[in-house]
């Protein structure tokens, strides 16, 4: 069962059919019984002539992100920040009880399926970061999971770890979609794949598994909600286990395709800087 935010409203996809809801996305994330309510509404699902056009599954929610949750990400961050003296920071946070959590985007800054993402004009080394994103309600309960693209300026972050907000949060730096898979947990063998197409050729491709993430979704959410309230719920990117090689950087016109088994595929093109 999946939840979609579409041009015609909030829609449940279930057993090949669709049911449109009367409630807004924000109202759903404020419900105490959202999963039970959606399961009941799914029984109304009927075949449609065409699949509704999916928007980013976020409205008034904030988008946050967790860093250095995969070993591959730890190694890449240590390497990029070595000259700035910050290499050991990432090694420490990988093993520390407290995770790295940072604000990524307001809902209105998030791009959806088929939308353009961006690279910063003042960045020379930009990469996509394919991630599984947790969708949580106002009380911090897991509603489900979607796909995220955490666009990052690695040269800016590597120059000084204090530049992380500029490397991570800017217009067009986050994409989410296409749907929220309504489950409380994902199978460890869930695969995350990414492919970057450039001028008709594959510029980069890789695959990893959810089981490679060091921390659990519940652990990350508990830290995030510990001293911060989210009246409309939130979306939490869980980190990436796929990092392109150091000689790779995104270019305008590149097409980024991220697929997660059970959730679907998120495709975005890099727009003009």
Buried (B, 14 or more C-beta within 10 A) or exposed (E): BBBBBBEEBBBBBBEEBBBBBEBBBBBBBBBEEBBEBBBEBBEEBEEBEEEBEBBBBBBBBBBBBBBBBBEBBBBBBBBBBEEBEBBEBBBEBBEEEEBBBEEBBBBEBBBBBBBEBBBBEEBEBBBBBBBBBBBBBBBBBBBBBBBBBBBBBBBBBBBBBEBBEBBBBBEBBBBBBBBBBBBEEBEEEBBBBBBBBBEEEEBBEBEBBBEBBBBEBBBBBEBBBEEEEBEBBBBBBBBBBBBBEEEBBBBEEBBBBBBBBEBBEBBBBBBEB
